[in-house]
Amino acid sequence: MKRNSNENIYTLFADWLKQIESQLNVALVRAPYKKGKIYYFKGIPENFLSLQIDDGGIVVWVFHEGEAVEMLRDIDAVLGYKRGNGYYCKLCNVPEYYPSIKKFYTDHCFSKLLKWINMELALSKYLEICFEGSGSSWATLDINIRFRKKLKEFVKSAFSFKENLKVKKFRVKLWA
């Protein structure tokens, strides 16, 4: 599969971002000296959340005390090409075909990111980061509180042998 140099995910993302900037409820700011691979969310401290772009898709990382501890959002994309059909994601069980690399990344990744930013991140007030004694960690936005409660009930029922699960929680305010 021969690619045009203007069809890499970094260039496509930067072009897409310019086109939809006014639609974002939380602006993205490109990190200096990162060649378009790292972005920050305007209004949220840089050492707390960052967005990373690579050929495998888009990841929103949560940081605690300078260390990446959780992927808050992970939009996977592994580009494939099938002659006669077009571009598709190799990770999807039922591939959806796109006529161009640009259309693939725009529909398969970027539009999902836009929806997540506007429907979840922008509507959240807090991010909760949790650490379990054995080293496990997870993070969730307060907009997902109903899901978190259901997950907690499931974990308790599935792992009833760990009645005294010790969890450290950090609740961080997203917006000043």
C-alpha contacts under 8 A as a table, 3 or more apart, distances in Angstrom:
res1	aa1	res2	aa2	distance
1	M	81	Y	7.01
3	R	7	E	6.55
3	R	8	N	7.87
4	N	7	E	5.32
4	N	8	N	7.65
5	S	8	N	6.13
6	N	11	T	6.19
6	N	12	L	7.29
7	E	11	T	6.67
7	E	12	L	6.13
7	E	101	I	6.51
7	E	102	K	6.56
8	N	11	T	5.65
8	N	12	L	6.19
9	I	12	L	5.06
9	I	13	F	5.84
9	I	53	I	7.55
9	I	54	D	6.88
9	I	55	D	6.45
9	I	105	Y	7.20
10	Y	13	F	5.18
10	Y	14	A	6.21
10	Y	35	K	7.96
10	Y	36	G	5.69
10	Y	37	K	6.50
10	Y	53	I	7.00
10	Y	54	D	7.41
11	T	14	A	5.17
11	T	15	D	6.18
11	T	36	G	7.72
12	L	15	D	5.19
12	L	16	W	6.02
12	L	102	K	6.48
12	L	105	Y	7.77
13	F	16	W	5.01
13	F	17	L	5.94
13	F	110	F	7.37
14	A	17	L	5.10
14	A	18	K	6.38
14	A	36	G	7.35
15	D	18	K	5.29
15	D	19	Q	6.53
16	W	19	Q	5.15
16	W	20	I	6.34
16	W	106	T	7.50
16	W	110	F	7.90
17	L	20	I	5.32
17	L	21	E	5.56
18	K	21	E	5.46
19	Q	22	S	7.93
20	I	23	Q	5.32
20	I	24	L	6.89
21	E	24	L	5.55
21	E	27	A	7.10
22	S	25	N	7.99
24	L	27	A	5.92
24	L	114	L	6.75
24	L	117	I	7.24
24	L	118	N	6.43
25	N	117	I	6.99
25	N	118	N	5.37
25	N	122	A	6.04
26	V	41	F	6.45
26	V	42	K	6.39
26	V	43	G	7.94
26	V	117	I	6.71
26	V	118	N	7.18
26	V	121	L	7.93
26	V	122	A	6.09
27	A	41	F	5.92
27	A	42	K	5.30
28	L	39	Y	6.09
28	L	40	Y	5.60
28	L	41	F	4.80
28	L	42	K	5.89
29	V	39	Y	5.32
29	V	40	Y	5.10
29	V	41	F	6.22
29	V	42	K	6.35
30	R	36	G	6.40
30	R	38	I	6.25
30	R	39	Y	4.34
30	R	40	Y	6.38
31	A	34	K	5.93
31	A	36	G	7.24
31	A	37	K	7.96
31	A	38	I	5.53
31	A	39	Y	5.20
31	A	40	Y	6.66
32	P	35	K	7.56
34	K	37	K	5.60
34	K	38	I	6.00
35	K	38	I	7.74
36	G	39	Y	7.40
36	G	53	I	7.79
37	K	52	Q	5.60
37	K	53	I	4.92
37	K	54	D	6.61
38	I	50	S	6.80
38	I	51	L	5.60
38	I	52	Q	4.67
38	I	53	I	6.41
39	Y	50	S	5.89
39	Y	51	L	5.02
39	Y	52	Q	6.55
40	Y	44	I	7.69
40	Y	46	E	5.93
40	Y	49	L	6.80
40	Y	50	S	4.89
40	Y	51	L	6.10
41	F	44	I	5.64
41	F	45	P	7.81
41	F	46	E	7.47
41	F	49	L	7.22
41	F	50	S	6.91
41	F	51	L	7.89
42	K	45	P	7.90
43	G	174	L	7.80
43	G	175	W	6.15
43	G	176	A	7.23
44	I	48	F	7.13
44	I	49	L	7.06
44	I	174	L	5.81
44	I	175	W	6.19
45	P	48	F	5.44
45	P	49	L	6.96
46	E	49	L	5.97
46	E	50	S	6.57
47	N	50	S	7.64
47	N	63	F	6.36
47	N	64	H	7.95
47	N	66	G	6.59
48	F	62	V	5.83
48	F	63	F	4.83
48	F	64	H	6.68
49	L	60	V	6.80
49	L	61	W	5.61
49	L	62	V	4.89
49	L	63	F	6.16
50	S	60	V	5.60
50	S	61	W	5.35
50	S	62	V	6.97
51	L	58	I	6.99
51	L	59	V	5.72
51	L	60	V	4.39
51	L	61	W	6.28
52	Q	58	I	5.73
52	Q	59	V	5.22
52	Q	60	V	6.30
52	Q	61	W	7.51
53	I	56	G	7.79
53	I	57	G	5.97
53	I	58	I	4.71
53	I	59	V	6.64
54	D	57	G	5.50
54	D	58	I	6.56
55	D	77	A	7.32
55	D	78	V	6.98
55	D	79	L	7.95
56	G	76	D	5.74
56	G	77	A	5.04
56	G	78	V	5.38
57	G	74	D	7.64
57	G	75	I	5.56
57	G	76	D	4.61
57	G	77	A	4.72
57	G	78	V	7.26
57	G	109	C	6.80
58	I	73	R	7.91
58	I	74	D	5.95
58	I	75	I	5.07
58	I	76	D	6.50
58	I	109	C	7.20
59	V	71	M	6.41
59	V	72	L	7.50
59	V	73	R	5.62
59	V	74	D	4.49
59	V	75	I	6.25
60	V	71	M	5.71
60	V	72	L	5.42
60	V	73	R	5.01
60	V	74	D	6.49
61	W	68	A	6.35
61	W	69	V	7.51
61	W	70	E	5.90
61	W	71	M	4.68
61	W	72	L	5.81
61	W	73	R	7.41
62	V	68	A	5.73
62	V	69	V	5.90
62	V	70	E	5.22
62	V	71	M	6.18
62	V	72	L	6.29
62	V	139	A	7.54
63	F	66	G	5.86
63	F	67	E	5.19
63	F	68	A	4.34
63	F	69	V	5.63
63	F	70	E	7.26
64	H	67	E	5.40
64	H	68	A	6.52
64	H	69	V	6.48
69	V	137	S	6.65
69	V	138	W	7.49
70	E	137	S	6.87
70	E	138	W	5.88
70	E	139	A	6.38
71	M	74	D	6.33
71	M	139	A	7.94
72	L	139	A	6.41
72	L	140	T	6.89
75	I	109	C	6.15
75	I	112	K	7.67
75	I	113	L	7.68
76	D	91	L	7.78
76	D	109	C	7.52
77	A	89	C	5.72
77	A	90	K	7.50
77	A	91	L	6.95
77	A	105	Y	7.92
77	A	108	H	7.33
77	A	109	C	7.10
78	V	89	C	5.15
78	V	90	K	5.36
78	V	91	L	6.33
79	L	87	Y	6.75
79	L	88	Y	5.93
79	L	89	C	5.05
79	L	90	K	6.19
80	G	87	Y	5.56
80	G	88	Y	5.15
80	G	89	C	5.75
80	G	90	K	5.64
81	Y	85	N	7.73
81	Y	86	G	5.55
81	Y	87	Y	4.41
81	Y	88	Y	6.10
82	K	85	N	5.46
82	K	86	G	5.38
82	K	87	Y	6.46
82	K	88	Y	7.77
83	R	86	G	6.12
85	N	97	Y	6.15
85	N	98	Y	7.71
85	N	99	P	7.76
86	G	97	Y	5.44
86	G	98	Y	5.44
86	G	99	P	5.26
86	G	100	S	7.01
87	Y	97	Y	5.33
87	Y	98	Y	4.98
87	Y	99	P	6.37
87	Y	100	S	6.38
87	Y	101	I	6.49
87	Y	104	F	6.58
88	Y	95	P	5.87
88	Y	96	E	5.78
88	Y	97	Y	4.88
88	Y	98	Y	6.27
88	Y	104	F	6.83
89	C	92	C	5.70
89	C	95	P	6.31
89	C	96	E	7.41
90	K	95	P	7.36
92	C	95	P	5.48
97	Y	104	F	7.80
98	Y	101	I	7.33
98	Y	103	K	6.04
98	Y	104	F	5.42
99	P	103	K	6.72
99	P	104	F	7.64
100	S	103	K	5.21
100	S	104	F	6.23
101	I	104	F	4.96
101	I	105	Y	6.28
102	K	105	Y	5.45
102	K	106	T	6.00
103	K	106	T	5.08
103	K	107	D	5.91
103	K	108	H	7.99
104	F	107	D	5.55
104	F	108	H	5.58
104	F	109	C	7.77
105	Y	108	H	5.21
105	Y	109	C	5.23
105	Y	110	F	6.24
106	T	109	C	5.80
106	T	110	F	4.79
106	T	111	S	5.96
107	D	110	F	6.26
107	D	111	S	5.50
107	D	112	K	7.50
108	H	111	S	6.86
108	H	112	K	6.95
109	C	112	K	5.38
109	C	113	L	6.34
110	F	113	L	5.05
110	F	114	L	6.28
111	S	114	L	5.05
111	S	115	K	6.28
112	K	115	K	5.16
112	K	116	W	6.18
113	L	116	W	5.05
113	L	117	I	6.10
114	L	117	I	5.25
114	L	118	N	6.19
115	K	118	N	5.30
115	K	119	M	5.71
115	K	120	E	7.86
116	W	119	M	5.29
116	W	120	E	5.32
116	W	121	L	6.54
117	I	120	E	5.73
117	I	121	L	4.83
117	I	122	A	5.88
118	N	121	L	6.32
118	N	122	A	5.32
118	N	123	L	7.19
119	M	122	A	6.51
119	M	123	L	6.32
120	E	123	L	5.34
120	E	124	S	6.17
120	E	141	L	7.55
120	E	143	I	6.27
120	E	144	N	7.92
121	L	124	S	5.30
121	L	141	L	7.22
121	L	143	I	7.99
123	L	143	I	6.73
124	S	127	L	7.58
124	S	141	L	6.09
124	S	142	D	5.67
124	S	143	I	5.23
124	S	174	L	7.58
125	K	141	L	7.77
125	K	142	D	6.62
125	K	143	I	7.89
125	K	173	K	6.07
125	K	174	L	5.60
125	K	175	W	6.62
126	Y	141	L	6.01
126	Y	142	D	5.51
126	Y	171	R	6.49
126	Y	172	V	5.56
126	Y	173	K	4.59
126	Y	174	L	5.27
127	L	139	A	6.86
127	L	140	T	5.72
127	L	141	L	4.49
127	L	142	D	6.06
127	L	171	R	5.91
127	L	172	V	5.44
127	L	173	K	6.62
127	L	174	L	6.66
128	E	139	A	5.46
128	E	140	T	5.43
128	E	141	L	6.30
128	E	142	D	7.19
128	E	169	K	6.77
128	E	170	F	5.69
128	E	171	R	4.49
128	E	172	V	6.32
129	I	137	S	7.22
129	I	138	W	5.88
129	I	139	A	4.32
129	I	140	T	6.76
129	I	169	K	5.77
129	I	170	F	5.16
129	I	171	R	6.44
129	I	172	V	7.98
130	C	137	S	5.43
130	C	138	W	5.37
130	C	139	A	6.12
130	C	167	V	6.36
130	C	168	K	5.58
130	C	169	K	4.48
130	C	170	F	6.34
131	F	135	G	6.55
131	F	136	S	5.77
131	F	137	S	4.37
131	F	138	W	6.77
131	F	167	V	5.46
131	F	168	K	5.12
131	F	169	K	6.52
132	E	135	G	5.68
132	E	136	S	5.15
132	E	137	S	6.13
132	E	165	L	7.25
132	E	166	K	5.92
132	E	167	V	4.50
132	E	168	K	6.49
133	G	136	S	7.14
133	G	165	L	7.63
133	G	166	K	5.85
133	G	167	V	6.42
140	T	144	N	6.77
140	T	148	R	7.71
141	L	144	N	5.64
141	L	145	I	7.33
142	D	145	I	5.18
143	I	146	R	7.96
144	N	147	F	5.41
144	N	148	R	6.23
145	I	148	R	4.89
145	I	149	K	6.21
146	R	149	K	5.25
146	R	150	K	6.44
147	F	150	K	5.16
147	F	151	L	6.11
148	R	151	L	4.99
148	R	152	K	6.06
149	K	152	K	5.08
149	K	153	E	6.32
150	K	153	E	5.17
150	K	154	F	6.26
151	L	154	F	5.00
151	L	155	V	6.11
152	K	155	V	5.11
152	K	156	K	6.14
153	E	156	K	5.18
153	E	157	S	6.24
154	F	157	S	5.16
154	F	158	A	5.96
155	V	158	A	5.06
155	V	159	F	5.77
155	V	160	S	7.92
156	K	159	F	5.34
156	K	160	S	5.43
156	K	162	K	7.90
156	K	163	E	7.61
157	S	160	S	5.40
159	F	162	K	5.83
159	F	163	E	7.89
160	S	163	E	5.76
162	K	165	L	5.65
173	K	176	A	7.40
